Amino acid sequence: MAYKISDECICCGACEVECPVSAISEGDGKYIIDPELCIECGACAAVCPVGAPKQD
């Protein structure tokens, strides 16, 4: 299952630069992950300071 960013997101951008397939972009108030591009590698979850990315 693709990762999804929860409302805990603080918009720091750490996940966006870490994503190897550029599946993460800035959304309205939080970052979002395109489930079609996500390869479920977990890189975003590993760098998030608040644990916002979670497997859907």
N, CA, C and O of each residue as an XYZ file, in Angstrom:
224
protein
N       0.837     -1.183      0.000
C       0.000      0.000      0.000
C       0.883      1.249      0.000
O       1.890      1.312      0.706
N       0.499      2.216     -0.784
C       1.250      3.466     -0.882
C       1.214      4.226      0.441
O       0.312      4.042      1.259
N       2.206      5.075      0.629
C       2.233      5.922      1.816
C       1.288      7.097      1.635
O       1.015      7.526      0.514
N       0.796      7.609      2.747
C      -0.090      8.772      2.754
C       0.372      9.667      3.896
O       0.763      9.172      4.953
N       0.331     10.977      3.692
C       0.790     11.906      4.721
C      -0.405     12.373      5.550
O      -1.390     12.877      5.012
N      -0.302     12.199      6.854
C      -1.396     12.545      7.764
C      -1.413     14.039      8.070
O      -0.529     14.782      7.644
N      -2.419     14.463      8.804
C      -2.564     15.869      9.192
C      -1.488     16.322     10.176
O      -1.411     17.506     10.503
N      -0.664     15.398     10.648
C       0.444     15.754     11.539
C       1.547     16.505     10.798
O       2.444     17.065     11.429
N       1.492     16.524      9.477
C       2.511     17.158      8.626
C       2.731     18.621      9.016
O       1.780     19.386      9.179
N       4.011     18.992      9.162
C       4.364     20.377      9.518
C       4.964     21.123      8.323
O       5.528     22.204      8.489
N       4.848     20.558      7.135
C       5.311     21.179      5.879
C       6.781     21.566      5.901
O       7.145     22.640      5.421
N       7.623     20.712      6.449
C       9.062     21.008      6.499
C       9.758     20.695      5.184
O      10.813     21.260      4.895
N       9.180     19.799      4.378
C       9.746     19.470      3.080
C      10.788     18.366      3.084
O      11.305     18.007      2.026
N      11.105     17.822      4.245
C      12.129     16.772      4.327
C      11.762     15.561      3.472
O      12.633     14.975      2.829
N      10.515     15.190      3.458
C      10.073     14.013      2.712
C      10.182     14.224      1.204
O      10.553     13.309      0.468
N       9.860     15.418      0.757
C       9.860     15.699     -0.685
C      11.245     15.495     -1.297
O      11.374     14.866     -2.348
N      12.259     16.016     -0.653
C      13.616     15.886     -1.206
C      14.166     14.469     -1.075
O      15.082     14.099     -1.808
N      13.631     13.677     -0.165
C      14.107     12.314      0.057
C      13.459     11.298     -0.883
O      14.012     10.217     -1.089
N      12.311     11.620     -1.450
C      11.576     10.669     -2.297
C      12.333     10.391     -3.603
O      12.571     11.313     -4.383
N      12.717      9.118     -3.849
C      13.502      8.785     -5.044
C      12.724      8.843     -6.356
O      13.326      8.852     -7.430
N      11.390      8.881     -6.281
C      10.575      8.899     -7.498
C       9.757     10.181     -7.640
O       8.865     10.256     -8.485
N      10.051     11.175     -6.832
C       9.365     12.482     -6.881
C       7.845     12.351     -6.791
O       7.108     13.010     -7.524
N       7.394     11.496     -5.886
C       5.957     11.281     -5.709
C       5.341     12.266     -4.724
O       4.120     12.295     -4.567
N       6.166     13.073     -4.059
C       5.675     13.965     -3.010
C       5.719     15.410     -3.483
O       6.710     15.861     -4.057
N       4.621     16.132     -3.229
C       4.556     17.547     -3.582
C       3.811     18.301     -2.493
O       3.099     17.711     -1.680
N       3.991     19.622     -2.492
C       3.331     20.438     -1.478
C       1.866     20.601     -1.839
O       1.523     21.013     -2.947
N       1.010     20.273     -0.885
C      -0.421     20.397     -1.097
C      -0.959     21.594     -0.342
O      -0.214     22.524     -0.034
N      -2.220     21.576     -0.049
C      -2.883     22.666      0.662
C      -2.780     22.424      2.165
O      -3.625     21.741      2.742
N      -1.755     22.976      2.796
C      -1.590     22.832      4.238
C      -0.750     21.655      4.677
O      -0.378     21.566      5.847
N      -0.441     20.744      3.761
C       0.431     19.612      4.055
C       0.941     19.040      2.743
O       0.406     19.339      1.676
N       1.972     18.221      2.828
C       2.499     17.571      1.630
C       1.615     16.385      1.270
O       0.955     15.805      2.132
N       1.609     16.035      0.000
C       0.794     14.911     -0.470
C       1.662     13.940     -1.269
O       2.660     14.334     -1.873
N       1.272     12.683     -1.263
C       1.985     11.642     -2.004
C       1.073     11.113     -3.101
O      -0.067     10.728     -2.841
N       1.580     11.098     -4.321
C       0.837     10.545     -5.449
C       0.908      9.020     -5.346
O       1.983      8.443     -5.512
N      -0.215      8.365     -5.076
C      -0.197      6.905     -4.890
C       0.194      6.150     -6.156
O       0.643      5.006     -6.076
N       0.031      6.766     -7.315
C       0.410      6.122     -8.575
C       1.929      6.069     -8.742
O       2.451      5.184     -9.420
N       2.641      7.021     -8.120
C       4.093      7.085     -8.240
C       4.824      6.437     -7.070
O       5.966      6.002     -7.217
N       4.180      6.370     -5.919
C       4.811      5.854     -4.699
C       5.242      4.396     -4.880
O       4.459      3.549     -5.310
N       6.518      4.124     -4.536
C       7.040      2.751     -4.645
C       7.157      2.081     -3.266
O       7.762      1.018     -3.126
N       6.569      2.723     -2.262
C       6.499      2.162     -0.906
C       7.860      1.880     -0.299
O       8.024      0.891      0.416
N       8.840      2.732     -0.572
C      10.198      2.495     -0.073
C      10.377      2.913      1.388
O      11.264      2.407      2.076
N       9.528      3.844      1.863
C       9.605      4.275      3.249
C      10.612      5.376      3.523
O      10.806      5.759      4.676
N      11.257      5.892      2.485
C      12.251      6.952      2.674
C      11.624      8.188      3.320
O      12.258      8.838      4.151
N      10.414      8.511      2.954
C       9.722      9.679      3.500
C       9.463      9.512      5.001
O       9.662     10.441      5.784
N       9.023      8.326      5.381
C       8.732      8.054      6.791
C       9.999      8.095      7.635
O       9.969      8.504      8.796
N      11.104      7.671      7.048
C      12.369      7.627      7.780
C      12.905      9.011      8.116
O      13.587      9.174      9.128
N      12.610     10.011      7.289
C      13.155     11.348      7.528
C      12.169     12.318      8.164
O      12.567     13.406      8.580
N      10.913     11.957      8.248
C       9.896     12.872      8.788
C      10.077     13.058     10.305
O      10.090     12.083     11.057
N      10.217     14.317     10.746
C      10.417     14.563     12.182
C       9.173     14.341     13.048
O       9.276     14.231     14.270
N       7.997     14.276     12.410
C       6.761     14.080     13.190
C       6.027     12.775     12.840
O       4.938     12.521     13.355
N       6.613     11.962     11.980
C       5.995     10.671     11.641
C       4.716     10.774     10.842
O       3.831      9.929     10.978
N       4.602     11.804     10.002
C       3.368     12.007      9.229
C       3.133     10.974      8.125
O       1.996     10.536      7.950
N       4.167     10.564      7.368
C       3.902      9.560      6.328
C       3.654      8.179      6.943
O       4.443      7.684      7.748
N       2.542      7.583      6.542
C       2.183      6.260      7.044
C       1.680      5.428      5.870
O       1.119      5.965      4.915
N       1.882      4.114      5.947
C       1.350      3.275      4.895
C      -0.159      3.288      4.952
O      -0.752      3.129      6.018
N      -0.781      3.480      3.794
C      -2.233      3.582      3.695
C      -2.888      2.218      3.837
O      -4.113      2.113      3.778
